[in-house]
Amino acid sequence: MNDIIIRNATIDDLEALLGFEKEIIKQERPLDPTIRQGEIHYYDLRKLIQSNDAAVVVAVHKNSPIASGFALIKEARSYLNHKQFAYLGFMYTKPEFRGRGINKKIVKNLYEWATSRGLSEVRLTVYEDNLMAIKAYEKAGFKKHLIEMRLVEPKDI
């Protein structure tokens, strides 16, 4: 594991990152029937890499990106006790590197970035049926907080 480093992503990483995004979408489509078919993008990765309000990081093995994540500063709802928070997303690790604690290192790096900007609240979203991801986030210290629900078939309303 000493041969894996976490660093800030650059525009030169964009091709690999777009591949990671495709894999994330491929994994999440079966979990979410509301994701439309065809080519889609969740993120503007170029903009995130260049933004002062975001940090995009990659885990690199032998000079090749193998995992990713980002933190993005977002405005909190007016009634919360924090004005802003860091939203984590784009968490992906190539299958052959999973189970080695790489995601935890990425989360730690992004958490340190967030706290260096004075943010004390860090959040992310994960599909309820994505048990592997939930387990990984819980290992990093996340706790379940809120469940988003959607009406599928109205019953007696």
C-alpha positions, 0 to 999 in steps of 0.5 A: 500500500506504500506504493499508492499515493493520494494527490490532487487531480489535474487536467491530465487525469481527466480521461481516467476520471471520465472513465471512473464516472462512467463506471459509477453511473454503470454501478448506480443505474440498477439502484436508481430507475430515475437515471435516464438512459444514454450517455450522461455525466454527473459532474463537470470534472474539468470545472471541479478540478479548476475550482477554488471551492472544490478539491478533486483527488486521485489515488495513484499506483504506478503513475496511474489513477486507481481511485477518486473523490471530491469535496465541494463547498456547498451552502447549508440550509438557513436553519442549520447550525453551520453556514457551509459544508463539504459535500463529498462525491465521485468516490470510486476505486477500481475493483482490483484495488478495493478493500485496501483502505484507499477510499478511507485515505481519500476521505481523510485527505478531503476531510483535511481539505475541508477543515483547512477551509474552516468547515466542520460539517462533511456530508455525502449521499449513498444509495440505500442498497449500495451496502459495500459503499455504506460499509466503507463510509461507516469505516471512515466514520460516517453515520447514517443521517437522513433517508430520502424517499420517493413516491413510486406507486401512490397507495390510498392517498 
